[in-house]
């Protein structure tokens, strides 16, 4: 029999802990979003981490007119998020608690959705959808949407091991007594990625979990901010060391709790998320960073046993790990960057060992790729090169063979989708046939590109997405690898009946994919003239 709940659902049952440091610009909106959740919120506990910009005074003024708001000032800056969150957790009085960062928001109805799910399922933890909102564009990207596609109740986290991929603490509601009973707290002090460790402690305590598809947290991403968030400030090697330390700690917590399945899935998550993310950015760093990153990553991966690496040997993350472990020095960074992209691309050449086994390269034959031969086309890391010549207004796509798998599937056509980066649902589509090329092992598609048509829909950045269709009925989503060279990836100004002039600037994204920036009129042509004048001066 389930225990009787002393608090009726219509009584205030939730405390929201808001933490901040030197964020006077944003913290009032965060606090107001928590108070606006309605009567379910008993209190908002705002913990100021020794700010110097007047944030605490601003919070005190808000509290003077709002009895549900309490302000706690830390006398010394903790250097992280864990200490202020723990301080708030110690202070809350409601049976449930949530956490909110000063530069984010709770959307309307978030608390009610999570509280209803938790009380209805008698769950110690309830989680919902977090949305990453890019600012100032407003583009939204859901975080782990597959977890929250539909309502679910789990008697144990291991019932849905994908839970370990959601390492956020802020899109969940927790039973306060559950956290206190199990001593679940955040790492104290200057500890980066503290929520990775906190969520591992939560799952290790084996709570009953309720999941809802509702949007319950807005995570603001400010890439141009003067002070970047921890997750965005990846310029120095210390960030990578902190991330691997948090992931190693989380794995140990799950293992010590006897949650072997969750621990193994946590390691798989590291290969698929963290390793791919940082490998994708390696070409952007200097040689010293790459050398330190490579050495640290090799040392970290030596803790992985054969089962960890062999679970899905053809997947991009494990393959990147095998290359890193096989080479004592950084190598093949552009190729690793493309393999780390989403969807993954394995660039040619496609080598074979002396016995004919597919392998990474002639000088790394021990990194075998025989698992690729057994995969259907939709699961292969296929590469499609893109040659775009703006003045010719032609796009040429080249699909590469991959150890015979592409020919077996039979390439038929490719659907191109130009997708506006900041305006959801604004797309331009076109389907063109794929024909065998005179060059062995490749297929070609060509199509005109009309930047003026894209500009008529919206100016800004357009990303190219592809859907490859095969004669065996299968499909594969892909992105196009942007080729550079004479006449390629050069900005240009094109005449337009509608706009007078259209500026188009093709470029390769951080993952090497083709994208276009489109602008119109005088504002669009000025950067072109400035660029050309600069070249003339030099």
Secondary structure as the mmCIF struct_conf table of DSSP 4:
data_model
#
loop_
_struct_conf.conf_type_id
_struct_conf.id
_struct_conf.beg_label_comp_id
_struct_conf.beg_label_asym_id
_struct_conf.beg_label_seq_id
_struct_conf.end_label_comp_id
_struct_conf.end_label_asym_id
_struct_conf.end_label_seq_id
HELX_LH_PP_P HELX_LH_PP_P1 UNK A 2 UNK A 5
BEND BEND1 UNK A 6 UNK A 7
TURN_TY1_P TURN_TY1_P1 UNK A 9 UNK A 10
BEND BEND2 UNK A 11 UNK A 11
STRN STRN1 UNK A 14 UNK A 20
BEND BEND3 UNK A 21 UNK A 22
HELX_RH_AL_P HELX_RH_AL_P1 UNK A 24 UNK A 35
TURN_TY1_P TURN_TY1_P2 UNK A 36 UNK A 37
TURN_TY1_P TURN_TY1_P3 UNK A 39 UNK A 40
STRN STRN2 UNK A 41 UNK A 48
BEND BEND4 UNK A 50 UNK A 50
BEND BEND5 UNK A 52 UNK A 54
HELX_RH_AL_P HELX_RH_AL_P2 UNK A 55 UNK A 64
TURN_TY1_P TURN_TY1_P4 UNK A 65 UNK A 65
TURN_TY1_P TURN_TY1_P5 UNK A 67 UNK A 68
STRN STRN3 UNK A 69 UNK A 73
BEND BEND6 UNK A 75 UNK A 76
BEND BEND7 UNK A 79 UNK A 81
HELX_RH_AL_P HELX_RH_AL_P3 UNK A 82 UNK A 91
BEND BEND8 UNK A 94 UNK A 95
STRN STRN4 UNK A 96 UNK A 101
TURN_TY1_P TURN_TY1_P6 UNK A 102 UNK A 103
STRN STRN5 UNK A 105 UNK A 105
HELX_LH_PP_P HELX_LH_PP_P2 UNK A 106 UNK A 107
TURN_TY1_P TURN_TY1_P7 UNK A 108 UNK A 109
HELX_RH_AL_P HELX_RH_AL_P4 UNK A 110 UNK A 121
TURN_TY1_P TURN_TY1_P8 UNK A 122 UNK A 122
BEND BEND9 UNK A 124 UNK A 124
STRN STRN6 UNK A 125 UNK A 134
TURN_TY1_P TURN_TY1_P9 UNK A 135 UNK A 137
STRN STRN7 UNK A 140 UNK A 143
BEND BEND10 UNK A 144 UNK A 144
HELX_RH_3T_P HELX_RH_3T_P1 UNK A 145 UNK A 148
BEND BEND11 UNK A 149 UNK A 150
STRN STRN8 UNK A 152 UNK A 154
BEND BEND12 UNK A 155 UNK A 156
HELX_RH_3T_P HELX_RH_3T_P2 UNK A 157 UNK A 165
BEND BEND13 UNK A 169 UNK A 169
TURN_TY1_P TURN_TY1_P10 UNK A 170 UNK A 171
STRN STRN9 UNK A 172 UNK A 175
HELX_RH_AL_P HELX_RH_AL_P5 UNK A 176 UNK A 181
TURN_TY1_P TURN_TY1_P11 UNK A 182 UNK A 183
HELX_LH_PP_P HELX_LH_PP_P3 UNK A 186 UNK A 188
BEND BEND14 UNK A 189 UNK A 190
TURN_TY1_P TURN_TY1_P12 UNK A 192 UNK A 193
HELX_RH_AL_P HELX_RH_AL_P6 UNK A 194 UNK A 204
TURN_TY1_P TURN_TY1_P13 UNK A 205 UNK A 206
STRN STRN10 UNK A 209 UNK A 221
TURN_TY1_P TURN_TY1_P14 UNK A 223 UNK A 224
BEND BEND15 UNK A 226 UNK A 227
TURN_TY1_P TURN_TY1_P15 UNK A 230 UNK A 232
BEND BEND16 UNK A 235 UNK A 236
HELX_RH_AL_P HELX_RH_AL_P7 UNK A 237 UNK A 256
TURN_TY1_P TURN_TY1_P16 UNK A 257 UNK A 258
HELX_RH_AL_P HELX_RH_AL_P8 UNK A 260 UNK A 269
HELX_RH_PI_P HELX_RH_PI_P1 UNK A 270 UNK A 275
HELX_RH_AL_P HELX_RH_AL_P9 UNK A 276 UNK A 281
HELX_RH_3T_P HELX_RH_3T_P3 UNK A 282 UNK A 284
BEND BEND17 UNK A 285 UNK A 285
HELX_RH_AL_P HELX_RH_AL_P10 UNK A 287 UNK A 301
TURN_TY1_P TURN_TY1_P17 UNK A 302 UNK A 303
BEND BEND18 UNK A 304 UNK A 304
HELX_RH_AL_P HELX_RH_AL_P11 UNK A 306 UNK A 310
TURN_TY1_P TURN_TY1_P18 UNK A 311 UNK A 314
BEND BEND19 UNK A 315 UNK A 315
HELX_RH_AL_P HELX_RH_AL_P12 UNK A 316 UNK A 326
BEND BEND20 UNK A 328 UNK A 329
HELX_RH_AL_P HELX_RH_AL_P13 UNK A 333 UNK A 339
TURN_TY1_P TURN_TY1_P19 UNK A 340 UNK A 340
BEND BEND21 UNK A 341 UNK A 343
HELX_LH_PP_P HELX_LH_PP_P4 UNK A 347 UNK A 347
BEND BEND22 UNK A 348 UNK A 348
HELX_LH_PP_P HELX_LH_PP_P5 UNK A 349 UNK A 349
STRN STRN11 UNK A 351 UNK A 352
TURN_TY1_P TURN_TY1_P20 UNK A 354 UNK A 355
BEND BEND23 UNK A 356 UNK A 356
STRN STRN12 UNK A 358 UNK A 361
TURN_TY1_P TURN_TY1_P21 UNK A 362 UNK A 363
STRN STRN13 UNK A 364 UNK A 368
HELX_RH_3T_P HELX_RH_3T_P4 UNK A 370 UNK A 374
BEND BEND24 UNK A 375 UNK A 375
HELX_RH_3T_P HELX_RH_3T_P5 UNK A 377 UNK A 379
BEND BEND25 UNK A 380 UNK A 380
STRN STRN14 UNK A 384 UNK A 389
TURN_TY1_P TURN_TY1_P22 UNK A 390 UNK A 393
STRN STRN15 UNK A 394 UNK A 400
HELX_LH_PP_P HELX_LH_PP_P6 UNK A 401 UNK A 401
TURN_TY1_P TURN_TY1_P23 UNK A 403 UNK A 404
HELX_RH_AL_P HELX_RH_AL_P14 UNK A 405 UNK A 409
STRN STRN16 UNK A 411 UNK A 420
BEND BEND26 UNK A 421 UNK A 423
TURN_TY1_P TURN_TY1_P24 UNK A 424 UNK A 425
STRN STRN17 UNK A 427 UNK A 433
STRN STRN18 UNK A 435 UNK A 436
BEND BEND27 UNK A 438 UNK A 439
TURN_TY1_P TURN_TY1_P25 UNK A 440 UNK A 441
STRN STRN19 UNK A 442 UNK A 448
HELX_RH_AL_P HELX_RH_AL_P15 UNK A 451 UNK A 457
STRN STRN20 UNK A 460 UNK A 470
TURN_TY1_P TURN_TY1_P26 UNK A 471 UNK A 472
BEND BEND28 UNK A 473 UNK A 473
STRN STRN21 UNK A 475 UNK A 482
HELX_LH_PP_P HELX_LH_PP_P7 UNK A 483 UNK A 483
BEND BEND29 UNK A 485 UNK A 485
TURN_TY1_P TURN_TY1_P27 UNK A 486 UNK A 487
BEND BEND30 UNK A 488 UNK A 489
STRN STRN22 UNK A 492 UNK A 496
TURN_TY1_P TURN_TY1_P28 UNK A 497 UNK A 499
STRN STRN23 UNK A 500 UNK A 508
TURN_TY1_P TURN_TY1_P29 UNK A 510 UNK A 511
BEND BEND31 UNK A 512 UNK A 512
STRN STRN24 UNK A 513 UNK A 513
STRN STRN25 UNK A 514 UNK A 520
HELX_RH_AL_P HELX_RH_AL_P16 UNK A 521 UNK A 537
#
